[in-house]
Amino acid sequence: MKKNSVKNTRINAEVMRELSVAIRDLKDPRISPMVSVTGAEVTPDLQYCKVYISVLGSEESLAKTMAGLKAASGFLRRELAQTVNLRHTPELQFVEDHSIEYGARMDALINKVAKEDAEKHVDTEDDSQEENDSNEEN
């Protein structure tokens, strides 16, 4: 099976969906309630799966959540085996994903620049309006 084949893409999506449900059902206090699975990449031989995890909160919360998920990886693998019909159930490797945090920071910066640009635009309109009014008086 090729890495970017339709079958592999479908398996990645199914694994991601089922792990999201299974992680939500965990009762480990270390795992943050604001955890989300942002991606899953199953190797073509179905032996390993990188699961990308994003946590809304502090770095400490992320570290605790990653420790909790690592401890629960056997349980999650068993749940995955029961819900997804694969020849081999992949070994789960959890990876921190900062893309949501990065996106929020970029969005804030874009909004800040847009606001500053709008303020400059209003100021230049006011200046040009005053110049037009003074030219009309002369």
N, CA, C and O atoms as a GROMACS GRO file, in nm:
protein
  552
    1MET      N    1   0.085  -0.118   0.000
    1MET     CA    2   0.000   0.000   0.000
    1MET      C    3   0.090   0.124   0.000
    1MET      O    4   0.182   0.134   0.081
    2LYS      N    5   0.063   0.216  -0.089
    2LYS     CA    6   0.140   0.339  -0.098
    2LYS      C    7   0.102   0.433   0.015
    2LYS      O    8  -0.009   0.426   0.068
    3LYS      N    9   0.195   0.521   0.051
    3LYS     CA   10   0.173   0.611   0.164
    3LYS      C   11   0.058   0.708   0.139
    3LYS      O   12  -0.019   0.735   0.231
    4ASN      N   13   0.045   0.760   0.019
    4ASN     CA   14  -0.059   0.859  -0.010
    4ASN      C   15  -0.175   0.800  -0.090
    4ASN      O   16  -0.244   0.873  -0.161
    5SER      N   17  -0.195   0.671  -0.080
    5SER     CA   18  -0.303   0.608  -0.155
    5SER      C   19  -0.439   0.642  -0.093
    5SER      O   20  -0.446   0.690   0.020
    6VAL      N   21  -0.543   0.618  -0.168
    6VAL     CA   22  -0.678   0.645  -0.120
    6VAL      C   23  -0.709   0.559   0.002
    6VAL      O   24  -0.771   0.606   0.098
    7LYS      N   25  -0.666   0.434  -0.002
    7LYS     CA   26  -0.689   0.343   0.110
    7LYS      C   27  -0.621   0.392   0.236
    7LYS      O   28  -0.681   0.390   0.344
    8ASN      N   29  -0.496   0.436   0.224
    8ASN     CA   30  -0.422   0.485   0.340
    8ASN      C   31  -0.487   0.612   0.395
    8ASN      O   32  -0.497   0.629   0.516
    9THR      N   33  -0.532   0.701   0.308
    9THR     CA   34  -0.600   0.823   0.351
    9THR      C   35  -0.728   0.790   0.426
    9THR      O   36  -0.759   0.852   0.528
   10ARG      N   37  -0.802   0.692   0.376
   10ARG     CA   38  -0.927   0.650   0.440
   10ARG      C   39  -0.899   0.589   0.577
   10ARG      O   40  -0.972   0.615   0.673
   11ILE      N   41  -0.795   0.507   0.587
   11ILE     CA   42  -0.758   0.446   0.715
   11ILE      C   43  -0.715   0.553   0.814
   11ILE      O   44  -0.754   0.548   0.931
   12ASN      N   45  -0.636   0.651   0.769
   12ASN     CA   46  -0.594   0.761   0.857
   12ASN      C   47  -0.714   0.835   0.914
   12ASN      O   48  -0.718   0.864   1.033
   13ALA      N   49  -0.811   0.865   0.829
   13ALA     CA   50  -0.930   0.938   0.875
   13ALA      C   51  -1.012   0.855   0.974
   13ALA      O   52  -1.061   0.909   1.073
   14GLU      N   53  -1.026   0.728   0.948
   14GLU     CA   54  -1.103   0.641   1.037
   14GLU      C   55  -1.034   0.626   1.173
   14GLU      O   56  -1.099   0.632   1.277
   15VAL      N   57  -0.903   0.608   1.171
   15VAL     CA   58  -0.827   0.596   1.296
   15VAL      C   59  -0.837   0.725   1.376
   15VAL      O   60  -0.856   0.721   1.497
   16MET      N   61  -0.825   0.838   1.309
   16MET     CA   62  -0.834   0.968   1.377
   16MET      C   63  -0.972   0.985   1.441
   16MET      O   64  -0.981   1.031   1.555
   17ARG      N   65  -1.077   0.951   1.370
   17ARG     CA   66  -1.213   0.965   1.421
   17ARG      C   67  -1.236   0.874   1.543
   17ARG      O   68  -1.290   0.919   1.644
   18GLU      N   69  -1.194   0.750   1.534
   18GLU     CA   70  -1.217   0.656   1.644
   18GLU      C   71  -1.132   0.690   1.767
   18GLU      O   72  -1.178   0.674   1.880
   19LEU      N   73  -1.008   0.737   1.745
   19LEU     CA   74  -0.925   0.777   1.858
   19LEU      C   75  -0.981   0.901   1.928
   19LEU      O   76  -0.972   0.913   2.050
   20SER      N   77  -1.038   0.993   1.852
   20SER     CA   78  -1.100   1.111   1.912
   20SER      C   79  -1.211   1.071   2.009
   20SER      O   80  -1.221   1.124   2.119
   21VAL      N   81  -1.293   0.975   1.966
   21VAL     CA   82  -1.402   0.927   2.051
   21VAL      C   83  -1.346   0.855   2.173
   21VAL      O   84  -1.393   0.877   2.285
   22ALA      N   85  -1.247   0.769   2.152
   22ALA     CA   86  -1.190   0.692   2.262
   22ALA      C   87  -1.120   0.782   2.365
   22ALA      O   88  -1.130   0.757   2.485
   23ILE      N   89  -1.051   0.885   2.318
   23ILE     CA   90  -0.980   0.975   2.410
   23ILE      C   91  -1.080   1.055   2.493
   23ILE      O   92  -1.058   1.080   2.611
   24ARG      N   93  -1.191   1.095   2.430
   24ARG     CA   94  -1.294   1.168   2.504
   24ARG      C   95  -1.353   1.085   2.617
   24ARG      O   96  -1.395   1.139   2.719
   25ASP      N   97  -1.357   0.952   2.599
   25ASP     CA   98  -1.416   0.863   2.698
   25ASP      C   99  -1.319   0.826   2.810
   25ASP      O  100  -1.362   0.764   2.908
   26LEU      N  101  -1.192   0.862   2.800
   26LEU     CA  102  -1.095   0.831   2.905
   26LEU      C  103  -1.127   0.908   3.032
   26LEU      O  104  -1.172   1.022   3.028
   27LYS      N  105  -1.104   0.843   3.145
   27LYS     CA  106  -1.134   0.905   3.273
   27LYS      C  107  -1.008   0.941   3.351
   27LYS      O  108  -1.014   0.963   3.472
   28ASP      N  109  -0.895   0.947   3.284
   28ASP     CA  110  -0.768   0.983   3.348
   28ASP      C  111  -0.768   1.132   3.379
   28ASP      O  112  -0.789   1.213   3.288
   29PRO      N  113  -0.745   1.171   3.505
   29PRO     CA  114  -0.747   1.315   3.539
   29PRO      C  115  -0.633   1.394   3.476
   29PRO      O  116  -0.639   1.516   3.470
   30ARG      N  117  -0.528   1.326   3.430
   30ARG     CA  118  -0.416   1.397   3.367
   30ARG      C  119  -0.454   1.449   3.229
   30ARG      O  120  -0.397   1.547   3.181
   31ILE      N  121  -0.550   1.384   3.165
   31ILE     CA  122  -0.587   1.420   3.028
   31ILE      C  123  -0.684   1.537   3.030
   31ILE      O  124  -0.791   1.530   3.090
   32SER      N  125  -0.645   1.644   2.965
   32SER     CA  126  -0.725   1.766   2.960
   32SER      C  127  -0.856   1.741   2.885
   32SER      O  128  -0.858   1.665   2.788
   33PRO      N  129  -0.965   1.804   2.929
   33PRO     CA  130  -1.090   1.791   2.854
   33PRO      C  131  -1.086   1.866   2.721
   33PRO      O  132  -1.172   1.845   2.635
   34MET      N  133  -0.989   1.954   2.703
   34MET     CA  134  -0.977   2.033   2.580
   34MET      C  135  -0.871   1.975   2.486
   34MET      O  136  -0.795   2.048   2.425
   35VAL      N  137  -0.868   1.843   2.476
   35VAL     CA  138  -0.773   1.775   2.390
   35VAL      C  139  -0.841   1.743   2.257
   35VAL      O  140  -0.960   1.708   2.254
   36SER      N  141  -0.766   1.754   2.149
   36SER     CA  142  -0.822   1.718   2.019
   36SER      C  143  -0.716   1.645   1.937
   36SER      O  144  -0.596   1.673   1.947
   37VAL      N  145  -0.762   1.552   1.858
   37VAL     CA  146  -0.675   1.477   1.767
   37VAL      C  147  -0.678   1.553   1.635
   37VAL      O  148  -0.782   1.560   1.569
   38THR      N  149  -0.564   1.608   1.596
   38THR     CA  150  -0.559   1.688   1.474
   38THR      C  151  -0.516   1.608   1.353
   38THR      O  152  -0.531   1.653   1.240
   39GLY      N  153  -0.463   1.489   1.376
   39GLY     CA  154  -0.424   1.407   1.263
   39GLY      C  155  -0.377   1.270   1.306
   39GLY      O  156  -0.343   1.249   1.423
   40ALA      N  157  -0.375   1.178   1.213
   40ALA     CA  158  -0.323   1.044   1.237
   40ALA      C  159  -0.259   0.996   1.108
   40ALA      O  160  -0.317   1.009   1.000
   41GLU      N  161  -0.140   0.942   1.120
   41GLU     CA  162  -0.068   0.890   1.004
   41GLU      C  163  -0.030   0.745   1.032
   41GLU      O  164   0.059   0.718   1.112
   42VAL      N  165  -0.098   0.654   0.965
   42VAL     CA  166  -0.069   0.511   0.978
   42VAL      C  167   0.033   0.475   0.871
   42VAL      O  168   0.019   0.513   0.755
   43THR      N  169   0.136   0.402   0.911
   43THR     CA  170   0.236   0.359   0.814
   43THR      C  171   0.172   0.259   0.717
   43THR      O  172   0.076   0.192   0.753
   44PRO      N  173   0.225   0.249   0.596
   44PRO     CA  174   0.166   0.159   0.497
   44PRO      C  175   0.159   0.012   0.542
   44PRO      O  176   0.071  -0.062   0.497
   45ASP      N  177   0.251  -0.031   0.630
   45ASP     CA  178   0.248  -0.170   0.677
   45ASP      C  179   0.158  -0.188   0.801
   45ASP      O  180   0.152  -0.298   0.856
   46LEU      N  181   0.089  -0.081   0.844
   46LEU     CA  182  -0.004  -0.082   0.956
   46LEU      C  183   0.060  -0.118   1.090
   46LEU      O  184  -0.009  -0.164   1.181
   47GLN      N  185   0.190  -0.097   1.103
   47GLN     CA  186   0.258  -0.130   1.228
   47GLN      C  187   0.259  -0.014   1.327
   47GLN      O  188   0.251  -0.035   1.448
   48TYR      N  189   0.268   0.108   1.277
   48TYR     CA  190   0.278   0.225   1.364
   48TYR      C  191   0.179   0.332   1.320
   48TYR      O  192   0.139   0.339   1.203
   49CYS      N  193   0.140   0.414   1.415
   49CYS     CA  194   0.051   0.526   1.385
   49CYS      C  195   0.095   0.646   1.467
   49CYS      O  196   0.099   0.640   1.590
   50LYS      N  197   0.128   0.756   1.400
   50LYS     CA  198   0.157   0.881   1.469
   50LYS      C  199   0.026   0.954   1.486
   50LYS      O  200  -0.046   0.981   1.389
   51VAL      N  201  -0.006   0.987   1.611
   51VAL     CA  202  -0.130   1.057   1.642
   51VAL      C  203  -0.092   1.197   1.688
   51VAL      O  204  -0.021   1.213   1.788
   52TYR      N  205  -0.139   1.299   1.616
   52TYR     CA  206  -0.106   1.437   1.648
   52TYR      C  207  -0.212   1.491   1.743
   52TYR      O  208  -0.331   1.490   1.714
   53ILE      N  209  -0.165   1.540   1.859
   53ILE     CA  210  -0.252   1.584   1.967
   53ILE      C  211  -0.231   1.732   1.993
   53ILE      O  212  -0.118   1.780   2.001
   54SER      N  213  -0.342   1.804   2.005
   54SER     CA  214  -0.339   1.946   2.039
   54SER      C  215  -0.422   1.968   2.165
   54SER      O  216  -0.531   1.913   2.178
   55VAL      N  217  -0.368   2.047   2.257
   55VAL     CA  218  -0.437   2.074   2.382
   55VAL      C  219  -0.448   2.225   2.399
   55VAL      O  220  -0.350   2.298   2.386
   56LEU      N  221  -0.569   2.270   2.426
   56LEU     CA  222  -0.592   2.411   2.451
   56LEU      C  223  -0.557   2.437   2.597
   56LEU      O  224  -0.622   2.384   2.687
   57GLY      N  225  -0.456   2.518   2.621
   57GLY     CA  226  -0.414   2.546   2.757
   57GLY      C  227  -0.263   2.566   2.764
   57GLY      O  228  -0.199   2.598   2.664
   58SER      N  229  -0.210   2.545   2.882
   58SER     CA  230  -0.068   2.571   2.906
   58SER      C  231   0.019   2.454   2.862
   58SER      O  232  -0.031   2.346   2.829
   59GLU      N  233   0.148   2.477   2.862
   59GLU     CA  234   0.244   2.371   2.829
   59GLU      C  235   0.239   2.260   2.935
   59GLU      O  236   0.259   2.143   2.904
   60GLU      N  237   0.213   2.299   3.060
   60GLU     CA  238   0.203   2.200   3.168
   60GLU      C  239   0.085   2.106   3.142
   60GLU      O  240   0.096   1.984   3.160
   61SER      N  241  -0.026   2.163   3.099
   61SER     CA  242  -0.144   2.083   3.066
   61SER      C  243  -0.114   1.989   2.950
   61SER      O  244  -0.158   1.874   2.951
   62LEU      N  245  -0.041   2.036   2.852
   62LEU     CA  246  -0.004   1.954   2.737
   62LEU      C  247   0.086   1.839   2.782
   62LEU      O  248   0.068   1.725   2.738
   63ALA      N  249   0.182   1.867   2.868
   63ALA     CA  250   0.274   1.763   2.916
   63ALA      C  251   0.199   1.656   2.995
   63ALA      O  252   0.224   1.537   2.978
   64LYS      N  253   0.107   1.698   3.082
   64LYS     CA  254   0.029   1.601   3.160
   64LYS      C  255  -0.059   1.517   3.069
   64LYS      O  256  -0.071   1.396   3.088
   65THR      N  257  -0.120   1.581   2.970
   65THR     CA  258  -0.206   1.509   2.876
   65THR      C  259  -0.126   1.407   2.796
   65THR      O  260  -0.171   1.294   2.776
   66MET      N  261  -0.007   1.445   2.751
   66MET     CA  262   0.076   1.352   2.674
   66MET      C  263   0.118   1.233   2.762
   66MET      O  264   0.122   1.120   2.713
   67ALA      N  265   0.150   1.258   2.890
   67ALA     CA  266   0.185   1.149   2.980
   67ALA      C  267   0.066   1.056   3.002
   67ALA      O  268   0.081   0.934   3.003
   68GLY      N  269  -0.053   1.114   3.018
   68GLY     CA  270  -0.173   1.034   3.035
   68GLY      C  271  -0.206   0.951   2.912
   68GLY      O  272  -0.246   0.835   2.924
   69LEU      N  273  -0.188   1.009   2.795
   69LEU     CA  274  -0.215   0.936   2.672
   69LEU      C  275  -0.114   0.823   2.650
   69LEU      O  276  -0.149   0.716   2.601
   70LYS      N  277   0.011   0.850   2.685
   70LYS     CA  278   0.114   0.747   2.672
   70LYS      C  279   0.082   0.629   2.764
   70LYS      O  280   0.100   0.513   2.727
   71ALA      N  281   0.034   0.660   2.886
   71ALA     CA  282  -0.003   0.555   2.980
   71ALA      C  283  -0.125   0.476   2.932
   71ALA      O  284  -0.137   0.357   2.959
   72ALA      N  285  -0.214   0.542   2.860
   72ALA     CA  286  -0.337   0.478   2.814
   72ALA      C  287  -0.326   0.423   2.672
   72ALA      O  288  -0.426   0.382   2.615
   73SER      N  289  -0.206   0.422   2.615
   73SER     CA  290  -0.192   0.380   2.475
   73SER      C  291  -0.235   0.236   2.453
   73SER      O  292  -0.291   0.204   2.348
   74GLY      N  293  -0.212   0.147   2.549
   74GLY     CA  294  -0.254   0.008   2.534
   74GLY      C  295  -0.406  -0.003   2.530
   74GLY      O  296  -0.462  -0.076   2.448
   75PHE      N  297  -0.472   0.070   2.620
   75PHE     CA  298  -0.619   0.072   2.621
   75PHE      C  299  -0.673   0.130   2.490
   75PHE      O  300  -0.766   0.075   2.431
   76LEU      N  301  -0.613   0.239   2.444
   76LEU     CA  302  -0.659   0.302   2.320
   76LEU      C  303  -0.636   0.211   2.200
   76LEU      O  304  -0.717   0.207   2.108
   77ARG      N  305  -0.527   0.138   2.201
   77ARG     CA  306  -0.499   0.044   2.092
   77ARG      C  307  -0.603  -0.068   2.091
   77ARG      O  308  -0.649  -0.109   1.985
   78ARG      N  309  -0.640  -0.117   2.209
   78ARG     CA  310  -0.742  -0.221   2.216
   78ARG      C  311  -0.877  -0.169   2.167
   78ARG      O  312  -0.947  -0.238   2.094
   79GLU      N  313  -0.912  -0.047   2.207
   79GLU     CA  314  -1.038   0.014   2.160
   79GLU      C  315  -1.036   0.032   2.009
   79GLU      O  316  -1.137   0.011   1.942
   80LEU      N  317  -0.921   0.070   1.957
   80LEU     CA  318  -0.907   0.088   1.813
   80LEU      C  319  -0.923  -0.046   1.740
   80LEU      O  320  -0.984  -0.053   1.634
   81ALA      N  321  -0.868  -0.151   1.798
   81ALA     CA  322  -0.879  -0.285   1.738
   81ALA      C  323  -1.024  -0.330   1.733
   81ALA      O  324  -1.064  -0.400   1.640
   82GLN      N  325  -1.103  -0.292   1.833
   82GLN     CA  326  -1.243  -0.334   1.838
   82GLN      C  327  -1.330  -0.256   1.741
   82GLN      O  328  -1.431  -0.308   1.693
   83THR      N  329  -1.293  -0.131   1.712
   83THR     CA  330  -1.380  -0.046   1.630
   83THR      C  331  -1.338  -0.039   1.483
   83THR      O  332  -1.422  -0.022   1.395
   84VAL      N  333  -1.209  -0.052   1.456
   84VAL     CA  334  -1.160  -0.042   1.318
   84VAL      C  335  -1.109  -0.180   1.276
   84VAL      O  336  -1.027  -0.240   1.344
   85ASN      N  337  -1.158  -0.229   1.165
   85ASN     CA  338  -1.121  -0.361   1.117
   85ASN      C  339  -0.995  -0.350   1.031
   85ASN      O  340  -1.002  -0.321   0.912
   86LEU      N  341  -0.880  -0.376   1.094
   86LEU     CA  342  -0.752  -0.374   1.025
   86LEU      C  343  -0.681  -0.507   1.047
   86LEU      O  344  -0.706  -0.576   1.146
   87ARG      N  345  -0.593  -0.543   0.956
   87ARG     CA  346  -0.517  -0.667   0.970
   87ARG      C  347  -0.429  -0.660   1.094
   87ARG      O  348  -0.425  -0.756   1.172
   88HIS      N  349  -0.360  -0.550   1.113
   88HIS     CA  350  -0.278  -0.527   1.232
   88HIS      C  351  -0.327  -0.398   1.296
   88HIS      O  352  -0.358  -0.301   1.227
   89THR      N  353  -0.333  -0.398   1.428
   89THR     CA  354  -0.366  -0.274   1.497
   89THR      C  355  -0.235  -0.201   1.523
   89THR      O  356  -0.146  -0.256   1.588
   90PRO      N  357  -0.222  -0.079   1.473
   90PRO     CA  358  -0.093  -0.011   1.483
   90PRO      C  359  -0.059   0.030   1.626
   90PRO      O  360  -0.147   0.057   1.708
   91GLU      N  361   0.071   0.035   1.652
   91GLU     CA  362   0.121   0.085   1.780
   91GLU      C  363   0.110   0.238   1.775
   91GLU      O  364   0.153   0.300   1.678
   92LEU      N  365   0.053   0.298   1.879
   92LEU     CA  366   0.026   0.441   1.879
   92LEU      C  367   0.144   0.520   1.934
   92LEU      O  368   0.199   0.487   2.039
   93GLN      N  369   0.181   0.623   1.862
   93GLN     CA  370   0.285   0.717   1.905
   93GLN      C  371   0.222   0.855   1.906
   93GLN      O  372   0.177   0.903   1.802
   94PHE      N  373   0.219   0.918   2.021
   94PHE     CA  374   0.155   1.049   2.034
   94PHE      C  375   0.257   1.159   2.014
   94PHE      O  376   0.366   1.157   2.072
   95VAL      N  377   0.219   1.258   1.931
   95VAL     CA  378   0.307   1.369   1.896
   95VAL      C  379   0.234   1.499   1.926
   95VAL      O  380   0.117   1.515   1.892
   96GLU      N  381   0.304   1.592   1.990
   96GLU     CA  382   0.246   1.724   2.020
   96GLU      C  383   0.225   1.802   1.890
   96GLU      O  384   0.313   1.805   1.804
   97ASP      N  385   0.110   1.864   1.878
   97ASP     CA  386   0.080   1.945   1.760
   97ASP      C  387   0.045   2.086   1.806
   97ASP      O  388  -0.053   2.106   1.878
   98HIS      N  389   0.124   2.182   1.764
   98HIS     CA  390   0.102   2.321   1.804
   98HIS      C  391   0.036   2.402   1.693
   98HIS      O  392   0.036   2.525   1.700
   99SER      N  393  -0.022   2.337   1.593
   99SER     CA  394  -0.075   2.409   1.477
   99SER      C  395  -0.196   2.495   1.513
   99SER      O  396  -0.211   2.604   1.457
  100ILE      N  397  -0.282   2.450   1.604
  100ILE     CA  398  -0.399   2.529   1.641
  100ILE      C  399  -0.354   2.655   1.716
  100ILE      O  400  -0.404   2.764   1.691
  101GLU      N  401  -0.259   2.637   1.806
  101GLU     CA  402  -0.203   2.750   1.880
  101GLU      C  403  -0.135   2.848   1.784
  101GLU      O  404  -0.151   2.970   1.798
  102TYR      N  405  -0.060   2.796   1.689
  102TYR     CA  406   0.008   2.880   1.590
  102TYR      C  407  -0.094   2.955   1.505
  102TYR      O  408  -0.076   3.074   1.477
  103GLY      N  409  -0.200   2.887   1.464
  103GLY     CA  410  -0.305   2.950   1.384
  103GLY      C  411  -0.376   3.061   1.460
  103GLY      O  412  -0.406   3.166   1.403
  104ALA      N  413  -0.401   3.039   1.588
  104ALA     CA  414  -0.466   3.142   1.670
  104ALA      C  415  -0.376   3.264   1.684
  104ALA      O  416  -0.422   3.378   1.679
  105ARG      N  417  -0.245   3.239   1.700
  105ARG     CA  418  -0.150   3.351   1.712
  105ARG      C  419  -0.143   3.429   1.582
  105ARG      O  420  -0.140   3.552   1.584
  106MET      N  421  -0.139   3.359   1.468
  106MET     CA  422  -0.135   3.426   1.338
  106MET      C  423  -0.264   3.505   1.314
  106MET      O  424  -0.260   3.616   1.260
  107ASP      N  425  -0.378   3.449   1.353
  107ASP     CA  426  -0.505   3.517   1.338
  107ASP      C  427  -0.507   3.647   1.420
  107ASP      O  428  -0.556   3.750   1.373
  108ALA      N  429  -0.453   3.641   1.542
  108ALA     CA  430  -0.447   3.762   1.626
  108ALA      C  431  -0.357   3.868   1.563
  108ALA      O  432  -0.390   3.986   1.564
  109LEU      N  433  -0.244   3.824   1.507
  109LEU     CA  434  -0.154   3.920   1.442
  109LEU      C  435  -0.218   3.982   1.318
  109LEU      O  436  -0.204   4.102   1.294
  110ILE      N  437  -0.288   3.902   1.240
  110ILE     CA  438  -0.356   3.955   1.120
  110ILE      C  439  -0.463   4.055   1.160
  110ILE      O  440  -0.477   4.160   1.098
  111ASN      N  441  -0.540   4.022   1.263
  111ASN     CA  442  -0.644   4.114   1.310
  111ASN      C  443  -0.583   4.245   1.361
  111ASN      O  444  -0.639   4.352   1.338
  112LYS      N  445  -0.469   4.236   1.430
  112LYS     CA  446  -0.401   4.355   1.480
  112LYS      C  447  -0.357   4.445   1.365
  112LYS      O  448  -0.378   4.566   1.368
  113VAL      N  449  -0.296   4.385   1.263
  113VAL     CA  450  -0.250   4.463   1.147
  113VAL      C  451  -0.368   4.523   1.072
  113VAL      O  452  -0.362   4.638   1.028
  114ALA      N  453  -0.476   4.446   1.057
  114ALA     CA  454  -0.595   4.497   0.988
  114ALA      C  455  -0.655   4.615   1.063
  114ALA      O  456  -0.700   4.712   1.002
  115LYS      N  457  -0.656   4.607   1.195
  115LYS     CA  458  -0.710   4.716   1.277
  115LYS      C  459  -0.623   4.841   1.263
  115LYS      O  460  -0.674   4.951   1.247
  116GLU      N  461  -0.490   4.822   1.269
  116GLU     CA  462  -0.399   4.936   1.253
  116GLU      C  463  -0.414   4.997   1.114
  116GLU      O  464  -0.411   5.120   1.100
  117ASP      N  465  -0.430   4.914   1.013
  117ASP     CA  466  -0.447   4.963   0.877
  117ASP      C  467  -0.577   5.042   0.863
  117ASP      O  468  -0.580   5.145   0.796
  118ALA      N  469  -0.683   4.992   0.927
  118ALA     CA  470  -0.812   5.062   0.922
  118ALA      C  471  -0.802   5.198   0.992
  118ALA      O  472  -0.859   5.297   0.945
  119GLU      N  473  -0.729   5.204   1.104
  119GLU     CA  474  -0.712   5.330   1.175
  119GLU      C  475  -0.632   5.429   1.089
  119GLU      O  476  -0.666   5.547   1.085
  120LYS      N  477  -0.528   5.383   1.022
  120LYS     CA  478  -0.450   5.470   0.935
  120LYS      C  479  -0.534   5.519   0.818
  120LYS      O  480  -0.523   5.634   0.776
  121HIS      N  481  -0.617   5.431   0.766
  121HIS     CA  482  -0.704   5.467   0.653
  121HIS      C  483  -0.804   5.575   0.694
  121HIS      O  484  -0.830   5.668   0.618
  122VAL      N  485  -0.859   5.564   0.814
  122VAL     CA  486  -0.954   5.664   0.865
  122VAL      C  487  -0.883   5.797   0.887
  122VAL      O  488  -0.936   5.903   0.856
  123ASP      N  489  -0.760   5.790   0.942
  123ASP     CA  490  -0.682   5.913   0.965
  123ASP      C  491  -0.651   5.983   0.834
  123ASP      O  492  -0.662   6.106   0.826
  124THR      N  493  -0.612   5.911   0.731
  124THR     CA  494  -0.580   5.974   0.604
  124THR      C  495  -0.706   6.030   0.537
  124THR      O  496  -0.699   6.132   0.469
  125GLU      N  497  -0.820   5.965   0.556
  125GLU     CA  498  -0.946   6.019   0.503
  125GLU      C  499  -0.981   6.150   0.572
  125GLU      O  500  -1.026   6.244   0.507
  126ASP      N  501  -0.961   6.156   0.703
  126ASP     CA  502  -0.989   6.278   0.778
  126ASP      C  503  -0.898   6.391   0.731
  126ASP      O  504  -0.943   6.504   0.713
  127ASP      N  505  -0.768   6.360   0.710
  127ASP     CA  506  -0.673   6.461   0.664
  127ASP      C  507  -0.710   6.510   0.525
  127ASP      O  508  -0.706   6.631   0.498
  128SER      N  509  -0.744   6.419   0.436
  128SER     CA  510  -0.778   6.459   0.299
  128SER      C  511  -0.910   6.537   0.297
  128SER      O  512  -0.927   6.627   0.215
  129GLN      N  513  -1.003   6.503   0.385
  129GLN     CA  514  -1.130   6.576   0.395
  129GLN      C  515  -1.105   6.719   0.442
  129GLN      O  516  -1.165   6.813   0.391
  130GLU      N  517  -1.014   6.735   0.540
  130GLU     CA  518  -0.981   6.869   0.589
  130GLU      C  519  -0.913   6.951   0.479
  130GLU      O  520  -0.940   7.070   0.466
  131GLU      N  521  -0.825   6.887   0.400
  131GLU     CA  522  -0.758   6.957   0.291
  131GLU      C  523  -0.860   7.000   0.185
  131GLU      O  524  -0.851   7.111   0.133
  132ASN      N  525  -0.956   6.914   0.155
  132ASN     CA  526  -1.060   6.950   0.057
  132ASN      C  527  -1.145   7.065   0.106
  132ASN      O  528  -1.180   7.154   0.029
  133ASP      N  529  -1.178   7.064   0.235
  133ASP     CA  530  -1.260   7.173   0.292
  133ASP      C  531  -1.183   7.305   0.288
  133ASP      O  532  -1.242   7.408   0.256
  134SER      N  533  -1.052   7.306   0.318
  134SER     CA  534  -0.975   7.428   0.316
  134SER      C  535  -0.955   7.477   0.172
  134SER      O  536  -0.952   7.598   0.149
  135ASN      N  537  -0.942   7.387   0.075
  135ASN     CA  538  -0.929   7.426  -0.066
  135ASN      C  539  -1.058   7.486  -0.119
  135ASN      O  540  -1.054   7.579  -0.200
  136GLU      N  541  -1.173   7.437  -0.074
  136GLU     CA  542  -1.301   7.489  -0.118
  136GLU      C  543  -1.325   7.629  -0.062
  136GLU      O  544  -1.390   7.710  -0.127
  137GLU      N  545  -1.273   7.659   0.057
  137GLU     CA  546  -1.290   7.790   0.118
  137GLU      C  547  -1.209   7.894   0.042
  137GLU      O  548  -1.250   8.010   0.035
  138ASN      N  549  -1.098   7.858  -0.013
  138ASN     CA  550  -1.011   7.952  -0.084
  138ASN      C  551  -1.066   7.978  -0.218
  138ASN      O  552  -1.008   8.056  -0.295
   0.00000   0.00000   0.00000
